[in-house]
Amino acid sequence: MQIPVGYIVALVGPNGSGKSTILQMLMQITTLDAGEIKWFGETSTGILPTELKQGIAYVPEGPVTEENFMTVEEAAGFRAHWYPSWDHNRFEELVARFNVPRKERLNRMSKGERRKFEIAAALAIRPKLLLLDEPSSGLDPFAWKDMIDELRSCMDGEDLTIVLSTHIVDEVKRLADYIVLVHQGQTLGMFEKDMLYGSFKEIWVRGELAGIEKFAEVISCQDDGPSTKKLIVRDRQDDWSASHLKELQIIKSRSLELEEILDLWIKGHRPQ
Ligand SMILES: Nc1ncnc2c1ncn2[C@@H]1O[C@H](COP(=O)(O)OP(=O)(O)OP(=O)(O)O)[C@@H](O)[C@H]1O
Protein backbone atom coordinates (compact mmCIF):
# COMPACT_ATOMS: atom_id res chain seq x y z
CA MET A 1 0.00 0.00 0.00
CA GLN A 2 1.33 3.42 -0.95
CA ILE A 3 -0.31 6.46 0.60
CA PRO A 4 -0.18 9.38 -1.84
CA VAL A 5 0.89 12.70 -0.31
CA GLY A 6 -1.84 15.35 -0.12
CA TYR A 7 -4.80 12.95 -0.18
CA ILE A 8 -7.22 11.39 2.29
CA VAL A 9 -7.06 7.61 2.48
CA ALA A 10 -9.81 5.72 4.31
CA LEU A 11 -9.12 2.31 5.81
CA VAL A 12 -12.36 0.36 5.86
CA GLY A 13 -13.12 -3.22 6.84
CA PRO A 14 -14.90 -5.41 9.38
CA ASN A 15 -14.23 -5.32 13.14
CA GLY A 16 -10.89 -6.86 13.99
CA SER A 17 -9.60 -6.71 10.42
CA GLY A 18 -6.47 -4.74 11.33
CA LYS A 19 -7.23 -1.06 10.65
CA SER A 20 -6.12 0.23 14.06
CA THR A 21 -3.09 -2.06 13.92
CA ILE A 22 -1.96 -0.40 10.66
CA LEU A 23 -2.20 3.05 12.28
CA GLN A 24 -0.38 1.81 15.39
CA MET A 25 2.39 0.37 13.22
CA LEU A 26 2.73 3.74 11.47
CA MET A 27 3.18 5.29 14.93
CA GLN A 28 5.54 2.48 16.07
CA ILE A 29 3.18 1.65 18.96
CA THR A 30 2.92 -1.86 17.53
CA THR A 31 6.07 -3.39 16.11
CA LEU A 32 6.18 -5.28 12.84
CA ASP A 33 6.67 -9.05 12.72
CA ALA A 34 7.51 -8.76 9.03
CA GLY A 35 7.61 -6.27 6.19
CA GLU A 36 8.64 -2.65 6.25
CA ILE A 37 7.19 0.81 6.42
CA LYS A 38 8.60 3.84 4.67
CA TRP A 39 7.63 7.22 6.08
CA PHE A 40 7.74 9.94 3.42
CA GLY A 41 9.85 7.58 1.34
CA GLU A 42 12.41 6.91 4.11
CA THR A 43 12.87 3.53 5.78
CA SER A 44 13.53 3.75 9.48
CA THR A 45 15.25 0.75 11.04
CA GLY A 46 15.05 1.90 14.66
CA ILE A 47 12.88 4.44 16.42
CA LEU A 48 11.51 7.14 14.13
CA PRO A 49 13.66 10.28 14.17
CA THR A 50 12.06 13.01 16.34
CA GLU A 51 11.82 15.52 13.45
CA LEU A 52 9.85 12.99 11.46
CA LYS A 53 7.59 12.05 14.37
CA GLN A 54 6.90 15.71 15.07
CA GLY A 55 5.22 15.92 11.67
CA ILE A 56 2.78 13.11 12.48
CA ALA A 57 -0.39 13.60 14.53
CA TYR A 58 -2.28 10.58 15.77
CA VAL A 59 -5.75 10.41 17.28
CA PRO A 60 -6.08 6.88 18.69
CA GLU A 61 -9.35 5.05 19.23
CA GLY A 62 -9.14 5.55 23.01
CA PRO A 63 -7.82 8.66 24.80
CA VAL A 64 -4.20 9.03 25.91
CA THR A 65 -4.01 8.41 29.67
CA GLU A 66 -0.96 10.66 30.31
CA GLU A 67 -3.11 13.75 29.92
CA ASN A 68 -6.10 12.51 31.92
CA PHE A 69 -5.65 14.89 34.85
CA MET A 70 -4.77 17.93 32.77
CA THR A 71 -7.06 20.76 31.76
CA VAL A 72 -7.30 21.86 28.14
CA GLU A 73 -4.72 24.61 28.80
CA GLU A 74 -2.26 22.23 30.51
CA ALA A 75 -2.61 19.59 27.82
CA ALA A 76 -2.07 22.24 25.14
CA GLY A 77 1.13 23.36 26.91
CA PHE A 78 2.28 19.74 27.13
CA ARG A 79 1.79 19.21 23.40
CA ALA A 80 3.31 22.57 22.47
CA HIS A 81 6.47 21.42 24.25
CA TRP A 82 6.75 18.32 22.05
CA TYR A 83 5.64 19.82 18.75
CA PRO A 84 7.59 22.87 17.55
CA SER A 85 4.95 23.46 14.87
CA TRP A 86 2.20 23.83 17.53
CA ASP A 87 -0.11 26.65 16.45
CA HIS A 88 -1.80 27.99 19.56
CA ASN A 89 -4.14 30.36 17.70
CA ARG A 90 -5.38 27.53 15.62
CA PHE A 91 -5.88 25.38 18.68
CA GLU A 92 -7.89 28.14 20.40
CA GLU A 93 -9.99 28.62 17.29
CA LEU A 94 -10.76 24.89 17.03
CA VAL A 95 -11.51 24.50 20.74
CA ALA A 96 -14.00 27.36 20.44
CA ARG A 97 -15.50 26.00 17.22
CA PHE A 98 -15.91 22.50 18.67
CA ASN A 99 -17.25 23.82 22.01
CA VAL A 100 -14.68 21.94 24.06
CA PRO A 101 -15.20 22.75 27.78
CA ARG A 102 -12.03 24.58 28.79
CA LYS A 103 -12.22 24.26 32.57
CA GLU A 104 -12.80 20.51 32.72
CA ARG A 105 -9.98 18.03 33.27
CA LEU A 106 -9.73 15.76 30.23
CA ASN A 107 -10.83 12.62 32.12
CA ARG A 108 -14.01 14.40 33.26
CA MET A 109 -15.08 15.27 29.74
CA SER A 110 -17.72 13.28 27.90
CA LYS A 111 -16.45 10.87 25.24
CA GLY A 112 -17.43 13.28 22.46
CA GLU A 113 -15.91 16.34 24.19
CA ARG A 114 -12.65 14.49 24.70
CA ARG A 115 -12.69 13.41 21.06
CA LYS A 116 -13.15 17.00 19.95
CA PHE A 117 -10.21 18.07 22.11
CA GLU A 118 -8.06 15.32 20.60
CA ILE A 119 -8.94 16.34 17.04
CA ALA A 120 -8.34 20.04 17.75
CA ALA A 121 -4.97 19.25 19.35
CA ALA A 122 -3.98 17.00 16.44
CA LEU A 123 -4.79 19.69 13.87
CA ALA A 124 -3.03 22.37 15.93
CA ILE A 125 0.36 20.79 15.35
CA ARG A 126 -0.18 21.39 11.62
CA PRO A 127 0.95 17.84 10.83
CA LYS A 128 2.19 16.54 7.51
CA LEU A 129 0.56 13.22 8.25
CA LEU A 130 -2.64 12.92 10.28
CA LEU A 131 -3.71 9.48 11.49
CA LEU A 132 -7.29 9.27 12.74
CA ASP A 133 -8.69 6.11 14.27
CA GLU A 134 -12.47 6.24 13.99
CA PRO A 135 -12.50 10.01 14.43
CA SER A 136 -16.27 10.39 14.61
CA SER A 137 -16.71 7.92 17.46
CA GLY A 138 -18.80 9.73 20.10
CA LEU A 139 -19.36 12.92 18.11
CA ASP A 140 -22.86 14.38 17.82
CA PRO A 141 -24.05 15.16 14.25
CA PHE A 142 -23.17 18.89 14.58
CA ALA A 143 -19.66 18.20 15.81
CA TRP A 144 -19.30 15.53 13.15
CA LYS A 145 -20.17 18.00 10.40
CA ASP A 146 -17.76 20.59 11.89
CA MET A 147 -15.02 17.97 11.93
CA ILE A 148 -15.66 16.96 8.32
CA ASP A 149 -15.65 20.62 7.20
CA GLU A 150 -12.48 21.29 9.17
CA LEU A 151 -10.65 18.27 7.74
CA ARG A 152 -11.73 19.19 4.21
CA SER A 153 -10.57 22.76 4.64
CA CYS A 154 -7.22 21.53 6.00
CA MET A 155 -6.65 19.82 2.66
CA ASP A 156 -6.79 23.14 0.78
CA GLY A 157 -3.35 24.56 0.31
CA GLU A 158 -1.61 22.47 2.96
CA ASP A 159 0.67 19.57 2.25
CA LEU A 160 -1.38 17.34 4.53
CA THR A 161 -2.00 13.62 4.12
CA ILE A 162 -4.72 11.93 6.17
CA VAL A 163 -5.13 8.23 6.86
CA LEU A 164 -8.28 7.43 8.76
CA SER A 165 -10.02 4.27 9.81
CA THR A 166 -13.78 4.38 9.78
CA HIS A 167 -17.02 2.43 9.71
CA ILE A 168 -19.09 5.45 8.70
CA VAL A 169 -20.03 5.31 5.03
CA ASP A 170 -20.93 9.00 4.96
CA GLU A 171 -17.47 9.84 6.25
CA VAL A 172 -15.89 7.86 3.42
CA LYS A 173 -18.20 9.53 0.90
CA ARG A 174 -17.41 13.03 2.10
CA LEU A 175 -13.74 12.71 2.90
CA ALA A 176 -11.92 9.90 1.19
CA ASP A 177 -9.98 10.24 -2.04
CA TYR A 178 -8.81 6.63 -1.83
CA ILE A 179 -10.28 3.60 -0.10
CA VAL A 180 -8.25 0.69 1.26
CA LEU A 181 -10.15 -2.45 2.22
CA VAL A 182 -8.64 -4.32 5.16
CA HIS A 183 -9.83 -7.86 5.76
CA GLN A 184 -8.47 -10.54 8.10
CA GLY A 185 -5.16 -8.77 8.59
CA GLN A 186 -4.55 -8.04 4.91
CA THR A 187 -5.13 -5.10 2.67
CA LEU A 188 -7.18 -6.26 -0.31
CA GLY A 189 -6.22 -3.25 -2.42
CA MET A 190 -6.54 0.48 -2.71
CA PHE A 191 -8.86 2.23 -5.15
CA GLU A 192 -9.71 5.77 -5.99
CA LYS A 193 -13.19 6.39 -4.57
CA ASP A 194 -14.97 7.44 -7.76
CA MET A 195 -13.49 4.50 -9.62
CA LEU A 196 -14.78 2.19 -6.89
CA TYR A 197 -18.29 3.63 -7.11
CA GLY A 198 -18.35 3.01 -10.85
CA SER A 199 -17.16 -0.57 -10.65
CA PHE A 200 -20.42 -2.52 -10.25
CA LYS A 201 -24.03 -2.04 -11.20
CA GLU A 202 -27.35 -3.74 -10.56
CA ILE A 203 -29.47 -4.17 -13.69
CA TRP A 204 -32.87 -5.66 -14.50
CA VAL A 205 -32.96 -7.30 -17.92
CA ARG A 206 -35.31 -8.98 -20.36
CA GLY A 207 -34.49 -10.93 -23.50
CA GLU A 208 -32.67 -14.15 -24.30
CA LEU A 209 -31.56 -14.94 -20.76
CA ALA A 210 -30.48 -18.59 -21.01
CA GLY A 211 -26.95 -19.07 -19.64
CA ILE A 212 -26.58 -15.41 -18.77
CA GLU A 213 -25.02 -16.19 -15.38
CA LYS A 214 -22.00 -17.67 -17.19
CA PHE A 215 -20.96 -14.30 -18.67
CA ALA A 216 -17.73 -13.05 -17.19
CA GLU A 217 -19.26 -9.67 -16.29
CA VAL A 218 -22.14 -11.23 -14.34
CA ILE A 219 -21.48 -11.62 -10.63
CA SER A 220 -24.94 -12.69 -9.54
CA CYS A 221 -28.21 -13.46 -11.25
CA GLN A 222 -31.70 -13.80 -9.78
CA ASP A 223 -35.15 -14.31 -11.31
CA ASP A 224 -37.24 -11.20 -10.86
CA GLY A 225 -40.64 -11.94 -12.43
CA PRO A 226 -41.58 -13.47 -15.79
CA SER A 227 -38.67 -13.40 -18.25
CA THR A 228 -36.90 -10.79 -16.15
CA LYS A 229 -33.67 -11.21 -14.24
CA LYS A 230 -31.88 -9.04 -11.75
CA LEU A 231 -28.12 -9.06 -12.26
CA ILE A 232 -25.12 -7.61 -10.49
CA VAL A 233 -22.53 -6.93 -13.15
CA ARG A 234 -19.15 -5.36 -13.54
CA ASP A 235 -19.72 -1.96 -15.07
CA ARG A 236 -17.12 -2.05 -17.84
CA GLN A 237 -18.62 -0.56 -20.94
CA ASP A 238 -15.80 -1.74 -23.20
CA ASP A 239 -16.36 -5.37 -22.15
CA TRP A 240 -20.08 -4.98 -22.53
CA SER A 241 -19.95 -3.88 -26.11
CA ALA A 242 -18.03 -7.04 -26.93
CA SER A 243 -20.41 -9.31 -25.03
CA HIS A 244 -23.91 -10.69 -25.45
CA LEU A 245 -25.14 -8.43 -22.67
CA LYS A 246 -25.55 -5.63 -25.16
CA GLU A 247 -28.31 -7.65 -26.85
CA LEU A 248 -30.43 -7.58 -23.70
CA GLN A 249 -33.14 -5.11 -22.91
CA ILE A 250 -32.16 -3.25 -19.74
CA ILE A 251 -35.34 -2.23 -17.92
CA LYS A 252 -33.63 -0.31 -15.13
CA SER A 253 -30.28 -0.06 -13.40
CA ARG A 254 -28.70 1.40 -10.32
CA SER A 255 -25.17 1.93 -9.02
CA LEU A 256 -24.30 -0.06 -5.93
CA GLU A 257 -23.88 1.57 -2.51
CA LEU A 258 -20.45 1.53 -0.92
CA GLU A 259 -21.45 -1.15 1.62
CA GLU A 260 -22.57 -3.42 -1.23
CA ILE A 261 -19.36 -2.81 -3.18
CA LEU A 262 -17.24 -3.61 -0.12
CA ASP A 263 -19.27 -6.75 0.52
CA LEU A 264 -18.62 -7.97 -3.04
CA TRP A 265 -14.95 -7.05 -2.71
CA ILE A 266 -14.59 -9.02 0.54
CA LYS A 267 -16.25 -11.99 -1.18
CA GLY A 268 -13.51 -11.95 -3.80
CA HIS A 269 -14.98 -9.73 -6.54
CA ARG A 270 -12.17 -7.26 -6.74
CA PRO A 271 -13.12 -3.97 -8.39
CA GLN A 272 -11.25 -3.47 -11.66
N1 LIG B 1 -0.23 -6.50 19.36
C1 LIG B 1 -1.04 -7.40 18.83
N2 LIG B 1 -0.60 -8.66 18.63
C2 LIG B 1 -1.40 -9.59 18.09
N3 LIG B 1 -2.68 -9.37 17.73
C3 LIG B 1 -3.18 -8.15 17.90
C4 LIG B 1 -2.39 -7.10 18.46
N4 LIG B 1 -3.16 -5.99 18.50
C5 LIG B 1 -4.37 -6.34 17.98
N5 LIG B 1 -4.37 -7.61 17.64
C6 LIG B 1 -5.47 -8.34 17.00
O1 LIG B 1 -5.46 -7.95 15.66
C7 LIG B 1 -6.80 -7.89 15.16
C8 LIG B 1 -7.03 -6.56 14.52
O2 LIG B 1 -7.25 -5.57 15.52
P1 LIG B 1 -7.51 -4.05 15.15
O3 LIG B 1 -7.76 -3.33 16.43
O4 LIG B 1 -6.41 -3.56 14.27
O5 LIG B 1 -8.85 -4.15 14.29
P2 LIG B 1 -9.75 -3.02 13.66
O6 LIG B 1 -9.86 -3.33 12.19
O7 LIG B 1 -9.25 -1.68 14.00
O8 LIG B 1 -11.13 -3.32 14.36
P3 LIG B 1 -12.36 -2.37 14.82
O9 LIG B 1 -13.06 -1.99 13.53
O10 LIG B 1 -13.19 -3.28 15.65
O11 LIG B 1 -11.79 -1.20 15.55
C9 LIG B 1 -7.72 -8.18 16.34
O12 LIG B 1 -8.18 -9.51 16.22
C10 LIG B 1 -6.83 -8.00 17.55
O13 LIG B 1 -7.19 -8.85 18.60
The ligand as an SDF file (V2000), in Angstrom:
LIG
                    3D

 31 33  0  0  0  0  0  0  0  0999 V2000
   -0.2340   -6.4950   19.3590 N   0  0  0  0  0  0  0  0  0  0  0  0
   -1.0390   -7.3970   18.8260 C   0  0  0  0  0  0  0  0  0  0  0  0
   -0.6000   -8.6580   18.6280 N   0  0  0  0  0  0  0  0  0  0  0  0
   -1.4030   -9.5890   18.0920 C   0  0  0  0  0  0  0  0  0  0  0  0
   -2.6820   -9.3650   17.7280 N   0  0  0  0  0  0  0  0  0  0  0  0
   -3.1760   -8.1510   17.9000 C   0  0  0  0  0  0  0  0  0  0  0  0
   -2.3890   -7.0970   18.4550 C   0  0  0  0  0  0  0  0  0  0  0  0
   -3.1550   -5.9880   18.4980 N   0  0  0  0  0  0  0  0  0  0  0  0
   -4.3660   -6.3350   17.9830 C   0  0  0  0  0  0  0  0  0  0  0  0
   -4.3650   -7.6140   17.6390 N   0  0  0  0  0  0  0  0  0  0  0  0
   -5.4650   -8.3430   16.9990 C   0  0  0  0  0  0  0  0  0  0  0  0
   -5.4630   -7.9500   15.6630 O   0  0  0  0  0  0  0  0  0  0  0  0
   -6.7960   -7.8930   15.1640 C   0  0  0  0  0  0  0  0  0  0  0  0
   -7.0340   -6.5560   14.5240 C   0  0  0  0  0  0  0  0  0  0  0  0
   -7.2500   -5.5660   15.5150 O   0  0  0  0  0  0  0  0  0  0  0  0
   -7.5090   -4.0480   15.1460 P   0  0  0  0  0  0  0  0  0  0  0  0
   -7.7570   -3.3340   16.4300 O   0  0  0  0  0  0  0  0  0  0  0  0
   -6.4100   -3.5550   14.2720 O   0  0  0  0  0  0  0  0  0  0  0  0
   -8.8530   -4.1530   14.2890 O   0  0  0  0  0  0  0  0  0  0  0  0
   -9.7550   -3.0200   13.6550 P   0  0  0  0  0  0  0  0  0  0  0  0
   -9.8590   -3.3260   12.1910 O   0  0  0  0  0  0  0  0  0  0  0  0
   -9.2500   -1.6760   14.0000 O   0  0  0  0  0  0  0  0  0  0  0  0
  -11.1350   -3.3180   14.3590 O   0  0  0  0  0  0  0  0  0  0  0  0
  -12.3610   -2.3720   14.8190 P   0  0  0  0  0  0  0  0  0  0  0  0
  -13.0590   -1.9940   13.5330 O   0  0  0  0  0  0  0  0  0  0  0  0
  -13.1860   -3.2830   15.6530 O   0  0  0  0  0  0  0  0  0  0  0  0
  -11.7940   -1.2040   15.5510 O   0  0  0  0  0  0  0  0  0  0  0  0
   -7.7190   -8.1800   16.3430 C   0  0  0  0  0  0  0  0  0  0  0  0
   -8.1840   -9.5080   16.2230 O   0  0  0  0  0  0  0  0  0  0  0  0
   -6.8330   -8.0040   17.5500 C   0  0  0  0  0  0  0  0  0  0  0  0
   -7.1910   -8.8500   18.6050 O   0  0  0  0  0  0  0  0  0  0  0  0
  1  2  1  0
  2  3  1  0
  2  7  2  0
  3  4  2  0
  4  5  1  0
  5  6  2  0
  6  7  1  0
  6 10  1  0
  7  8  1  0
  8  9  2  0
  9 10  1  0
 10 11  1  0
 11 12  1  0
 11 30  1  0
 12 13  1  0
 13 14  1  0
 13 28  1  0
 14 15  1  0
 15 16  1  0
 16 17  2  0
 16 18  1  0
 16 19  1  0
 19 20  1  0
 20 21  2  0
 20 22  1  0
 20 23  1  0
 23 24  1  0
 24 25  2  0
 24 26  1  0
 24 27  1  0
 28 29  1  0
 28 30  1  0
 30 31  1  0
M  END
$$$$
